Amino acid sequence: MAKLLSPLSDIAIIGGGVIGSAIAYNLSRSGAKVTVFERDHVASGASGVGAGIMSIIPEHDRSSPLFKLGAASIRLLKDTCAALKEETGLDPEYVPVGLLRVAFTEQEEHDLKQLQLWAQLQRMEADWINHDDLMQTEPALSEGIRGAMYTTGEHQIRAVKLTQAFARAAAHRGTDYRLTAPVAGLTYQGERVTGVRLADGSQVSADHVVIAAGAWSSQLGADIGLNLPVRPVKGQLVHLYAPARVMRLTVMHGIGYVTPKVDGTIVVGATQEEAGFDARSTSEGVAAMLGVGSMLVPALSRAEIAEIKVGLRPGTPDGLPILGPAPGWEGLTIATGHFRSGITLSPITGKLLAECIIDGTVSPQLTPFLPDRFA
């Protein structure tokens, strides 16, 4: 395939979250001249709110291609974090300690054991821990838990620090971050995108544009008649100060979770609300998350609330991200719709899309996620 760009062509990325910054980092390593346009500040959206749980087992559809993409991303994670820390001095707080999915009922135990068998068939290390052994491993967990599936290949990280590390490393290599610079639309000639139009009316030309604007991506697509069916899905999380370090492992039950962080705080999340672009915290949402926390770890009912965070995650109709060249347009790549998997998928998304932009190589790994499925 003919190359799309020379290594020194101008590339404009819309969005300074973890996806836009991961792409900028990988492009900058190739010597590309990159500018990132961010409507607020780095990690000001969902990337700065996420709990950083690197979960790759599909929540519902076990045939989902997200599993293979997530597994590929996890394989990059350790070396990526080490490189970012060395280059920037920022520690993404990568902790490869594994994850517990717990069962309170006989049916939940049956379902998790079926999931365990599936995970083992995918060559994941997945073990069943009975109640007594679980209480030895994590004594602060609820006595009502019957058992748990433990996977060693699902880790955790500090989402905001990973995003900041990607951005700082990209900046060190020459990427220009233009903050508080919201993009209102794209400029184009014929079927080629030629740059971006900022909210203040100014225009910036670019040989290639990447839409990585998370929940705001659909508006940019609509500007040129491109269907990007991305919607905001509100998530509320509660950060707690525990009286002592009460747990070591991330614990999940349904869509709820409790995850301890390196600084001693514990994150409890997260709601899934169809509330448009309303990013306000609510008493109902906070109460629900506090209920999740105390259900899984009763001692958290006495923990101090440190912070309440709200993020708008980019959801899609089929639950899959939208990744790759925009159909019908030259000079435009899409990288959005990661929903709850943006942090997990950021290493592989950055790598594959940088390759796609620089030399025109569309990896087979991207096939299930290409934008033309919505054309």
C-alpha positions in Angstrom: 0.0 0.0 0.0 1.3 3.5 -0.8 2.4 5.6 2.1 -0.1 8.1 3.3 2.4 10.5 4.7 6.1 11.4 4.9 7.5 11.1 8.4 7.5 14.9 8.8 4.0 15.7 7.6 1.8 17.8 9.9 -0.8 15.8 11.9 -3.5 17.4 13.9 -5.1 15.4 16.7 -8.4 16.5 18.2 -8.5 15.5 21.8 -5.9 15.4 24.6 -7.2 12.4 26.5 -5.5 9.1 26.8 -6.3 8.0 23.2 -5.2 11.2 21.5 -2.1 11.4 23.7 -1.2 7.7 23.0 -1.4 8.3 19.3 0.6 11.5 19.6 3.3 9.7 21.6 3.6 6.9 19.0 3.6 9.4 16.1 6.2 11.5 17.7 8.4 8.5 18.1 8.3 8.2 14.3 9.5 11.7 13.9 6.1 13.1 12.8 5.3 16.7 13.5 2.1 16.6 15.6 -0.2 19.2 17.1 -2.9 18.2 19.7 -5.9 20.4 20.1 -7.6 20.0 23.5 -10.8 21.8 24.5 -9.7 22.1 28.1 -6.6 20.5 29.6 -4.8 17.1 29.3 -7.0 14.3 30.8 -9.8 16.8 31.5 -12.5 14.3 30.3 -13.1 10.6 31.0 -9.3 9.9 31.0 -8.8 11.9 34.1 -11.7 10.2 35.9 -11.3 6.5 35.0 -10.4 4.0 37.8 -7.6 2.5 35.7 -8.7 -1.1 35.9 -7.1 -3.0 33.0 -9.9 -5.5 32.6 -10.0 -7.4 29.3 -12.6 -10.1 29.8 -15.8 -9.0 28.0 -18.6 -8.0 30.4 -21.4 -9.6 28.3 -20.4 -10.9 24.8 -17.6 -13.4 25.1 -17.2 -13.4 21.3 -16.4 -9.7 21.4 -13.2 -8.8 19.5 -12.4 -6.5 22.4 -10.8 -9.4 24.2 -8.1 -10.0 21.7 -7.4 -6.3 21.3 -7.3 -5.8 25.0 -4.9 -8.8 25.5 -2.6 -7.3 22.9 -2.7 -4.0 24.7 -1.9 -5.5 28.1 1.1 -7.2 26.5 2.4 -3.7 25.6 1.6 -2.1 29.0 4.5 -3.0 31.2 7.2 -1.9 28.7 5.2 1.2 27.7 4.8 2.3 31.4 8.5 1.7 32.0 9.5 3.7 28.9 7.1 6.6 29.9 8.5 6.7 33.4 12.1 6.8 32.2 11.3 9.5 29.6 9.1 11.8 31.7 9.7 11.0 35.4 6.0 10.4 35.7 5.0 7.1 37.2 1.7 5.7 35.7 1.5 3.5 38.8 1.2 0.3 36.9 0.4 -2.5 39.4 0.2 -6.1 38.0 -1.6 -7.6 40.9 -4.7 -9.3 39.3 -8.4 -9.0 39.7 -11.2 -10.7 41.7 -14.7 -11.2 40.3 -16.9 -12.2 43.3 -20.1 -14.2 43.6 -22.7 -13.7 46.3 -25.2 -16.2 45.1 -25.2 -19.8 43.8 -26.2 -18.6 40.3 -23.4 -16.0 40.3 -20.9 -18.7 41.4 -22.1 -20.9 38.5 -21.8 -18.1 36.0 -18.3 -17.1 37.2 -17.1 -20.7 37.0 -18.3 -20.9 33.4 -16.4 -17.6 32.8 -13.3 -19.1 34.4 -13.4 -22.1 32.0 -13.8 -19.7 29.1 -10.9 -17.6 30.3 -8.7 -20.7 30.6 -9.5 -21.7 27.1 -8.2 -18.2 26.0 -5.0 -19.2 27.8 -5.5 -16.8 30.7 -4.6 -17.7 34.2 -7.9 -17.9 36.0 -8.4 -19.6 39.3 -11.4 -20.2 41.6 -10.9 -19.1 45.2 -13.4 -20.5 47.7 -14.8 -18.5 50.6 -12.4 -19.5 53.3 -9.3 -19.0 51.1 -10.7 -15.7 49.9 -11.1 -14.4 53.5 -7.4 -15.3 54.0 -6.4 -13.4 50.9 -8.6 -10.3 51.4 -10.0 -10.4 55.0 -11.9 -7.1 54.6 -14.2 -8.6 51.9 -17.9 -9.3 52.8 -18.5 -12.5 54.6 -21.5 -13.0 52.2 -19.2 -13.7 49.3 -19.2 -17.3 48.3 -16.1 -17.3 46.2 -14.2 -15.4 43.5 -12.6 -15.9 40.1 -9.0 -14.6 40.2 -7.3 -13.5 37.0 -3.6 -12.6 37.1 -3.5 -11.0 33.6 -5.8 -8.0 34.5 -4.0 -5.2 36.2 -4.5 -1.6 37.3 -2.9 1.8 36.7 -3.5 5.4 37.5 -5.5 6.6 34.5 -4.8 10.3 34.8 -1.0 9.7 35.3 -0.9 7.4 32.3 -2.5 10.1 30.1 -0.2 12.8 31.4 2.8 10.6 30.8 1.8 9.9 27.2 1.3 13.7 26.7 4.6 14.7 28.4 6.6 12.1 26.4 4.9 13.3 23.2 5.7 16.9 24.1 9.3 16.0 24.8 9.5 14.7 21.3 8.2 17.9 19.8 4.4 17.5 19.9 2.6 20.9 20.3 -0.2 20.7 22.8 -2.7 23.6 22.3 -4.8 23.6 25.4 -8.1 25.4 25.9 -8.4 25.3 22.1 -11.7 23.7 21.3 -12.2 22.5 17.7 -15.5 23.5 16.1 -15.1 21.5 12.9 -12.9 20.4 10.0 -11.7 22.1 6.9 -11.7 20.2 3.6 -11.3 20.4 -0.2 -13.2 17.9 -2.2 -12.9 14.6 -0.4 -9.7 15.5 1.5 -9.7 16.9 5.0 -7.2 19.8 5.1 -7.2 20.9 8.7 -9.3 22.0 11.7 -11.5 25.0 12.4 -11.2 26.3 16.0 -14.1 27.7 18.0 -12.6 31.2 17.7 -12.9 31.0 14.0 -9.2 30.5 13.2 -8.1 27.6 10.9 -5.0 25.4 11.1 -4.0 23.3 8.1 -2.8 19.7 8.5 -1.9 16.9 6.1 -3.8 14.5 8.3 -6.4 14.9 11.1 -7.3 12.5 13.9 -10.6 12.7 15.7 -10.0 11.4 19.2 -12.5 13.6 21.0 -14.2 11.0 23.0 -17.9 11.7 23.7 -17.7 14.8 21.6 -16.5 13.0 18.4 -19.9 12.7 16.7 -20.3 16.4 16.5 -17.0 16.7 14.5 -18.1 13.9 12.2 -21.4 15.5 11.6 -19.6 18.7 10.4 -18.6 16.9 7.2 -21.5 14.4 7.0 -19.6 11.5 8.6 -21.7 9.2 10.8 -19.9 8.7 14.1 -22.6 7.3 16.4 -20.8 8.1 19.7 -22.8 9.2 22.7 -21.8 10.3 26.2 -22.4 7.7 29.0 -22.1 9.3 32.4 -20.1 7.5 35.1 -19.9 8.6 38.7 -17.0 7.4 40.9 -16.2 7.9 44.6 -12.7 8.1 46.0 -12.4 7.1 49.6 -9.8 7.4 52.3 -9.8 4.2 54.3 -8.8 4.2 58.0 -6.1 1.7 57.1 -5.0 -0.2 54.0 -7.9 -2.6 53.9 -7.4 -4.4 50.6 -4.8 -5.3 48.0 -6.7 -6.5 44.9 -9.3 -4.9 42.6 -12.7 -6.5 43.3 -15.5 -6.5 40.8 -19.2 -7.5 41.0 -21.3 -6.8 37.9 -20.5 -3.4 36.7 -19.4 -2.3 40.2 -15.9 -2.4 41.5 -13.6 -1.4 44.3 -9.9 -0.8 43.5 -7.1 0.3 45.8 -4.5 2.8 44.6 -0.8 3.3 45.4 -1.5 6.4 47.5 -3.9 4.5 49.8 -7.1 5.8 48.4 -9.8 3.4 47.2 -11.9 4.1 44.1 -15.5 2.8 44.0 -17.4 2.9 40.7 -19.1 3.4 38.4 -22.6 4.3 37.4 -23.7 4.0 33.7 -26.2 6.8 33.0 -27.7 8.0 29.7 -27.7 11.6 30.7 -26.4 13.4 27.7 -23.6 15.9 28.4 -24.7 16.4 32.0 -21.5 15.9 34.1 -22.9 16.8 37.5 -22.6 14.4 40.4 -25.9 13.4 42.0 -26.8 12.2 45.5 -28.4 9.1 43.9 -25.3 8.2 42.0 -23.0 8.8 44.9 -25.3 6.8 47.2 -25.3 3.9 44.7 -21.5 3.8 44.6 -21.2 4.0 48.4 -23.6 1.1 48.5 -21.4 -0.9 46.1 -18.3 -0.2 48.3 -19.9 -1.2 51.6 -21.5 -4.3 50.0 -18.1 -5.6 48.8 -15.9 -4.2 51.6 -18.0 -3.4 54.7 -15.3 -1.4 56.4 -15.6 1.2 53.6 -18.9 2.3 55.2 -16.7 4.1 57.7 -14.3 5.6 55.1 -13.9 9.3 54.5 -15.1 10.6 51.1 -12.0 12.1 49.5 -13.4 13.1 46.1 -16.4 12.5 43.8 -15.6 12.4 40.0 -17.8 12.3 37.0 -16.7 11.3 33.5 -18.5 11.1 30.1 -17.4 8.0 28.4 -17.8 7.6 24.6 -20.3 4.8 23.9 -21.2 3.3 20.6 -24.3 1.2 19.4 -22.3 -2.1 19.2 -20.1 -1.4 22.2 -16.9 -1.4 20.1 -14.5 1.5 19.5 -14.3 3.2 16.1 -10.8 3.0 14.8 -9.2 3.6 11.5 -9.5 5.6 8.2 -12.7 7.5 7.8 -14.7 6.1 4.8 -15.1 8.5 1.9 -12.4 10.9 3.1 -8.7 11.2 2.7 -6.5 12.6 5.4 -8.8 11.6 8.3 -8.5 8.9 10.9 -11.0 8.1 13.7 -10.1 7.0 17.2 -13.1 7.1 19.5 -15.9 5.1 21.2 -13.7 3.2 23.7 -16.4 3.5 26.4 -15.0 1.8 29.6 -11.9 0.5 27.8 -10.0 3.6 26.8 -7.2 3.3 29.4 -6.9 -0.5 28.7 -6.8 -0.1 25.0 -4.6 3.1 24.8 -1.2 1.3 24.2 -2.5 -0.8 21.3 -4.7 2.0 19.9 -1.7 4.4 19.8 0.5 1.9 18.2 -1.8 0.6 15.5 -3.2 4.0 14.5 0.2 5.6 14.3 1.3 2.9 11.9 -1.9 3.4 9.9 -1.3 7.1 9.7 2.4 7.0 8.9 2.6 4.3 6.3 -1.0 3.4 5.4 -0.9 -0.1 7.1 -4.3 -1.0 8.4 -3.6 -3.9 10.7 -6.0 -6.9 10.6 -6.5 -6.2 14.4 -8.4 -3.1 13.4 -10.9 -4.9 11.1 -13.8 -5.3 13.6 -13.5 -1.7 14.6 -13.2 0.2 11.3 -15.4 3.2 10.9 -17.0 2.0 7.6 -19.3 -0.4 9.6 -21.4 2.7 10.3 -21.2 4.2 6.7 
